């Protein structure tokens, strides 16, 4: 019998909204599911990186809530206040 584990990747967008992709692991297979838009993908390799890429590309969510001062590499720069 396979054991199922779940982890998540969360990022904030520039408007302060949190976006989360959950990664469910059963054996060697990983299933990614976005709580914001319902996006799903199967991934065997680098599922956390694929989850982070989805958050960056689909939601422009680049701020890691575990470290608000650190932006994800290759993220768009913040919009300056004028």
C-alpha positions as CSV (number, residue, x, y, z in Angstrom):
1,X,0.0,0.0,0.0
2,X,1.4,3.4,-1.0
3,X,1.7,6.2,1.5
4,X,0.4,9.7,0.4
5,X,2.2,12.9,1.5
6,X,1.1,16.4,0.8
7,X,3.3,19.6,0.8
8,X,2.6,23.1,-0.6
9,X,4.3,26.0,-2.2
10,X,2.9,29.4,-1.4
11,X,3.8,32.8,-2.9
12,X,2.3,36.3,-2.6
13,X,1.6,38.5,-5.6
14,X,2.3,42.2,-5.7
15,X,-1.2,43.0,-4.4
16,X,-0.6,40.9,-1.2
17,X,-2.7,38.0,-2.2
18,X,-1.5,34.5,-1.4
19,X,-1.5,31.8,-4.0
20,X,-0.8,28.1,-3.2
21,X,0.0,25.0,-5.2
22,X,-0.3,21.7,-3.3
23,X,1.9,18.8,-4.2
24,X,0.5,15.4,-3.4
25,X,2.9,12.5,-3.5
26,X,1.9,8.8,-3.9
27,X,4.9,6.6,-4.5
28,X,7.1,8.2,-7.2
29,X,4.2,10.1,-8.7
30,X,3.5,13.8,-7.8
31,X,0.3,15.7,-8.6
32,X,0.3,19.5,-8.5
33,X,-2.9,21.4,-7.9
34,X,-3.3,25.2,-7.7
35,X,-5.8,26.4,-5.0
36,X,-6.3,29.7,-6.9
37,X,-7.1,28.6,-10.5
38,X,-7.6,24.8,-10.3
39,X,-4.5,24.1,-12.6
40,X,-3.4,20.5,-12.3
41,X,-0.2,18.7,-13.5
42,X,1.5,15.4,-13.0
43,X,5.2,15.6,-12.3
44,X,7.8,13.0,-11.4
45,X,10.8,15.4,-11.4
46,X,11.2,18.7,-9.6
47,X,7.6,19.2,-8.6
48,X,8.3,22.1,-6.2
49,X,10.1,24.0,-8.9
50,X,7.2,23.4,-11.3
51,X,4.8,24.6,-8.7
52,X,6.9,27.7,-8.2
53,X,7.0,28.4,-11.9
54,X,3.3,28.1,-12.2
55,X,2.8,30.7,-9.4
56,X,5.2,33.0,-11.1
57,X,3.9,32.7,-14.6
58,X,0.1,32.4,-14.0
59,X,-0.3,34.6,-11.0
60,X,2.8,36.8,-10.9
61,X,3.2,35.6,-7.3
62,X,6.9,36.0,-6.6
63,X,7.2,36.8,-2.9
64,X,8.0,33.9,-0.6
65,X,5.8,34.2,2.5
66,X,8.4,32.4,4.6
67,X,10.8,35.2,3.7
68,X,9.0,38.3,2.6
69,X,12.3,40.1,1.7
70,X,13.3,37.4,-0.8
71,X,11.9,37.5,-4.3
72,X,11.9,34.4,-6.6
73,X,14.7,34.7,-9.2
74,X,13.7,35.9,-12.6
75,X,10.6,37.5,-11.2
76,X,9.3,40.8,-12.6
77,X,10.6,43.8,-10.6
78,X,8.1,45.7,-8.5
79,X,6.1,48.6,-10.1
80,X,7.6,51.9,-8.8
81,X,5.3,54.3,-7.0
82,X,4.9,57.7,-8.7
